[in-house]
């Protein structure tokens, strides 16, 4: 059987959700094209040194995957160029996992349209531009079994208004997009993993979160990766057009 080729954005940290998904998919028989953007992850997020990606590619190749990668800024508008490079390196992908994101905490008192615009450029314009370019390449290649996944968030966090607004747009478009691309054999879902211990949760915040999880622990990137692997597999095709809360029953939404 042909190995699926999966494009995953935002794979910049060994402890991150994107890396956990890549590990799981490599073990499940996928080839992978990874994007990362160290100017954000290394200075403003919780990123690692730029040598991380080379070590990580070696790890994935030991699992049997063909792997290529590049530094890519979702705000660049170069979606066609990115897909050209993916095709030259590995072929036309049949799966797209939109994991990369931009986030700045902003409240009613600190909200500006410029902050919203920065979120929109990455989380909406860049992500959806890449998604529609992916669909066009997929169609031309004659693929018949595809997946698109948006990593999303939500809730009533009054300190994170711009991020929640931009992710809400992805949630809103999911069922309509699934309806539009289903004729090509593509399933589309929005995936909310809830609070995930990917390196940003300190001990005090973890103590606040744990009582909100019925199983008495915070979610891990591996929890997300296992379910994403199912969605990306053949058995996941019938999950379509959904806003999935795969968060261990987190009650703090």
Secondary structure, 3 states (H helix, E strand, C coil): CCCCEEEECCCCCCCCHHHHHHHHHHHCCCEEEEEECHHHHCCCCCCCCCCHHHHHHHHHHHCCCCEEEEECCHHHCCHHHHHHHHHHHCCCCCEEEECCCCCCCECCCCCCHHHHHHHHHHHHHHHHHHHHHHHHHHHHHCCCCEEEEEECCCCCCCCEHHHHHHHHHHHHHHHHHHHHHHHHCEEEEEEECCCECCCCCCHHHHHHHHCCCCCCCCECHHHHHHHHHHHHCHHHCCCCCEEEECCCCCCCC
